[in-house]
């Protein structure tokens, strides 16, 4: 009748306890930034699907800053960030040409 996850042991050394505290903070910060990244990308895609050229262009500019920040911090790989920016840029440009 064991629960799903095994119980984590507390580190004995002070340095280990400090590392655990730091990991919790860093994990929370990384999770927040990862969510911000995905939301920014999703917002641009929604604007493109909606056909709103002005809004898509504006959101794309904001999204680039978020993507670059997250890539610089190493949360997502730089190539993934470049790939996402490239694909969304092509979609926004296609929207501008169609209009």
C-alpha positions in Angstrom: 0.0 0.0 0.0 2.8 2.4 -0.9 2.0 5.7 -2.4 3.0 6.6 -6.0 6.2 8.5 -5.3 9.0 7.4 -3.0 9.7 9.7 -0.1 12.6 12.0 -0.7 15.4 12.0 1.9 16.5 15.2 3.5 20.2 16.0 2.9 22.4 15.8 6.0 24.9 18.4 5.1 24.2 22.1 5.2 25.4 22.6 1.7 23.0 19.9 0.5 20.1 21.5 2.3 21.0 24.8 0.7 21.2 23.2 -2.7 17.6 21.8 -2.3 16.3 25.3 -1.3 18.0 26.8 -4.3 16.7 24.1 -6.6 13.1 24.9 -5.5 13.5 28.6 -6.3 15.3 28.0 -9.7 12.7 25.4 -10.7 9.8 27.8 -10.0 11.6 30.6 -12.0 12.3 28.3 -14.9 8.7 27.0 -14.9 7.4 30.6 -15.0 9.6 31.5 -17.9 8.8 28.4 -19.9 5.1 29.2 -19.5 5.6 32.8 -20.6 7.5 31.5 -23.7 4.7 29.1 -24.7 2.0 31.7 -24.0 3.8 34.3 -26.2 4.1 31.8 -29.1 0.5 30.7 -28.7 -0.8 34.3 -28.8 1.0 35.0 -32.1 -0.4 31.8 -33.6 -3.9 32.7 -32.5 -3.6 36.2 -34.1 -2.3 34.7 -37.4 -5.2 32.2 -37.5 -7.6 35.0 -36.8 -6.2 36.9 -39.7 -5.4 40.1 -37.7 -2.3 41.4 -39.4 -1.7 44.4 -37.0 -2.1 42.4 -33.9 0.0 39.5 -35.2 2.9 41.9 -36.0 2.7 43.6 -32.6 2.6 40.3 -30.7 5.4 38.9 -32.8 7.7 41.7 -31.8 6.9 41.1 -28.1 7.3 37.3 -28.6 10.8 37.8 -30.0 12.0 39.5 -26.8 10.5 36.7 -24.6 12.0 33.9 -26.8 15.4 35.5 -26.8 15.4 36.0 -23.0 14.4 32.4 -22.4 17.0 31.1 -24.9 19.8 33.2 -23.3 19.0 31.7 -19.9 19.2 28.2 -21.4 15.7 27.1 -20.5 15.1 26.3 -24.2 17.9 25.6 -26.7 18.9 28.6 -28.9 18.2 26.5 -32.0 14.6 25.8 -30.8 14.1 29.5 -30.2 15.4 30.4 -33.6 13.3 27.8 -35.2 10.1 29.0 -33.5 10.9 32.7 -34.4 11.6 31.7 -38.0 8.4 29.7 -38.5 6.2 32.4 -36.9 7.9 35.1 -38.9 7.0 33.3 -42.1 3.4 33.0 -40.9 3.2 36.7 -40.1 4.8 37.6 -43.5 2.4 35.3 -45.3 -0.5 37.0 -43.5 0.8 40.4 -44.6 1.2 39.4 -48.2 -2.3 37.8 -48.3 -3.8 41.1 -47.0 
